[in-house]
Amino acid sequence: MKAKTPSESLTILTDLVLPGETNPLDSLFGGELLARMDRACSIAARRHSREIVVTASVNHVAFNKAVPVGSIISVEAKVSRAFHSSMEIFVDVWRECIETGNREKVNEGIYTFVAVDADGKPTKVPLIAPETPLEQERYDAALRRKQLSLVLSKRMLPKDATALKKLFE
Ligand SMILES: CC(C)(COP(=O)(O)OP(=O)(O)OC[C@H]1O[C@@H](n2cnc3c(N)ncnc32)[C@H](O)[C@@H]1OP(=O)(O)O)[C@@H](O)C(=O)NCCC(=O)NCCS
């Protein structure tokens, strides 16, 4: 299976923040943003694998800045690393100022998706060949994040998390 680049999976969802999607402070409701992020990551994972995919874990989300009603936000996802059947997807959320066109990063997240066959069984996906320094940085750290997620979900014993242990040696 030929390796693919992260940009081949790039997915950008641009949409408005409408009043029905906000909290009492008139800012985007966190669950609404998570759903948009999950959707973008799911499409990126499907573009990379060309298979059915399911969310296996949400490894990290940071709500760095509130997003007021009426904002235009772009949710941008791409696969940062692929293992056997699992893929790590980075998702960056940008707010666009409509007057100036300037963009400000408001949020980011890291999701894990797994490609599955019609019976829901994990299936192999292409590897990733990073192209830019940022893609390489995300690729290099992905194994540590995968092992941390597996330890936290009790799918891996801490003693087997070799990439994590290296951090403390
Ligand atoms: C995710 C799922 C397919 C894993 O299936 P499984 O039979 O446990 O398979 P495995 O243990 O072989 O794991 C498959 C891969 O997922 C990875 N994985 C599973 N759980 C993970 C977690 N919490 N964090 C990171 N990776 C995880 C494994 O490391 C493995 O990766 P690899 O094949 O690249 O090495 C299964 O648990 C599932 O279907 N979960 C429900 C998914 C769902 O409903 N999501 C929400 C709606 S889309």
The ligand as an ORCA input file, in Angstrom:
! r2SCAN-3c Opt
* xyz 0 1
  C     -12.290      1.439     17.748
  C     -12.588     -0.045     17.513
  C     -12.872     -0.299     16.033
  C     -11.321     -0.831     17.910
  O     -11.619     -2.176     17.676
  P     -10.863     -3.393     18.423
  O     -11.539     -4.630     18.031
  O     -10.724     -3.068     19.859
  O      -9.501     -3.407     17.681
  P      -7.990     -3.282     18.126
  O      -7.736     -3.444     19.580
  O      -7.253     -4.154     17.179
  O      -7.684     -1.767     17.773
  C      -7.660     -1.319     16.440
  C      -6.774     -0.109     16.383
  O      -7.365      0.942     17.130
  C      -6.411      1.458     18.041
  N      -7.135      1.937     19.211
  C      -8.190      1.349     19.820
  N      -8.574      2.097     20.871
  C      -7.769      3.170     20.900
  C      -7.655      4.294     21.756
  N      -8.473      4.480     22.802
  N      -6.687      5.220     21.502
  C      -5.853      5.065     20.453
  N      -5.905      4.004     19.601
  C      -6.846      3.085     19.836
  C      -5.505      0.266     18.348
  O      -4.266      0.683     18.876
  C      -5.381     -0.318     16.956
  O      -4.482      0.481     16.208
  P      -3.552     -0.115     15.009
  O      -4.355     -1.154     14.282
  O      -3.253      1.053     14.155
  O      -2.331     -0.665     15.681
  C     -13.774     -0.558     18.396
  O     -13.419     -0.392     19.756
  C     -15.057      0.176     18.107
  O     -15.749     -0.111     17.136
  N     -15.406      1.165     18.969
  C     -16.638      1.942     18.784
  C     -16.390      3.082     17.815
  C     -17.547      4.025     17.764
  O     -18.678      3.611     17.868
  N     -17.234      5.336     17.634
  C     -18.204      6.379     17.713
  C     -19.063      6.499     16.508
  S     -18.200      6.622     14.975
*
